[in-house]
């Protein structure tokens, strides 16, 4: 049975699920995950595939408080409150697909200063000295109660919202503060957040010197001064920035979230200085509130449609007036427009079950380059690499650089994009994304470590051109080989594979660590025996990952050793959920995170394969 705290006086009124206690960190407690979707091959050929996911219904999925959603390079990315010490991200090329998208723990923490009880993630693409980066801001505090909640900030390694992420700091580590957001105005960066003063929860603003450091004074941005902001408690929180036609609005949540009257209010920057209270004007009436059987709609975000022509609102709500700040809150989305006076018109909440058309442009054609590692597709028969050309697909001698991004979608499928933003279709043509099954592929494990790629529309395999093998299936077998420096991130902890002491000497153990931009946390892949690969640390490519002493038993350590060792050959298994696993050719065991631990410096071991076990699954990422 799940036990809940009642809302504590003076704090944001979350009911905290006690599914994990402080002790549970030792047991690597993780959020409840929905069943993963598996797709079986179609029974017959689909002659005329149609565009998929052309609509959706609210809610997108349950237990989705405090949603934040961005569309970037062909995918929607979504986070919601977890109440654990793990940051969960979902990704899908369609909004409807988020309902079944695989949840990935892209970051976790065990340090009391930056864990636990995670709320309200927001990720913003801001300019850094190294180029654009995603800055993930979240609220955390004590595991056992709501004391000490405060903001922390992570920075992505590159331009991928899925990370990996590095902890950067806390803007205000010694006070209670939540619901952080950024405002960029006239070349300056500001932090917006919420905290309590007496019996009022207020929105605040302060200038920043970087995305995790405040500078200068703090100013009250808004306080719950109007009657409709005081239902249950006097609350202003969740300030979210909305810009349109040169105007800057802040949409915030008002009243106590444990009531059905939680709603949205509006501020506008009508002056020039965000740090001057007289520069802000508050609307006298709420701009979005309960209706159509939806209660407590709030803690929102904004995103634009893939073609940039529509504005969308994402928020959480309940379907019962008696539900409040608990896991009953579900993710919802709907388009909005602007009134004649230029202010946003959010309308009323869309009723549950009512069909909503997919965001404009979602079904393409879109020329986008999804974020991800580049791969080579090496044909088993010809030993040539599949490559894009102006005429479509061609074969060429394999170079060091990969040609394809294998982007997992939903329903167990992948799409293959080149660096021009074109995707492989059923007829081996290359074209912009049009959201059809003909541009998506199912991976079928062949003999040894090879794969066949079956088109999701007609089940026909991707076949090498000019292949003369007597056994035609050899022309359909592909070695899938990542190229360049890569990062292996645990789907359970979000921590990355590294080496003991960050050394690359023979015998160094392979373990997980928080991402810290170190070369010892980067890995390269080399083709090994037929269909298998070897994994080399980027600090010393002369050594390969193997099991200690080539041991066959479960529990053997993984370490850097001789690339000629029996246990240095691995099957890189791409899973329907977008993750990978590593199966040893010699031992028939897979790489395993012992105890599903969230802690740093935990050594990886080999263990028997357990189907759908998150602790044996990893995400491939790029380090920059």
Secondary structure by P-SEA (a helix, b strand, c coil): cbbbbcccccccccccccccccccccccccccccbbbbbccccccccccccccccccccccccccbbbbbbcccbbbbbccccccbbbbbbccccccccccccccccccccccccccccbbbbbbccccccbbbbbbbcccccccccbbbbbbbbbcccccccccccccccccccccccccccccccbbbbbbccccccccccbbbbbcccccccccccccccccccccccccccccbbbbbbcccbbbbbbccccccccccbbbbbbcccccccccccbbbbccccccccccccccccbbbbbcccccbbbbbbbbbccccccccccbbbbbbbbbbcccccccccccccccccccccccccccccccccbbbbbbccccccbbbbbccccccccccccccccccccccccbbbbbccccccccccccccccccccccbbbbbbccccbbbbbccccccccccccccccccccccccccccccbbbbbbccccbbbbcccccccccbbbbbbcccccccccbbbbbccccbbbbbbcccccbbbbccccccccbbbbbbccccccccccccccccccbbbbbbcccccccccccccccccbbbbbbcccccccccbbbbbbcc
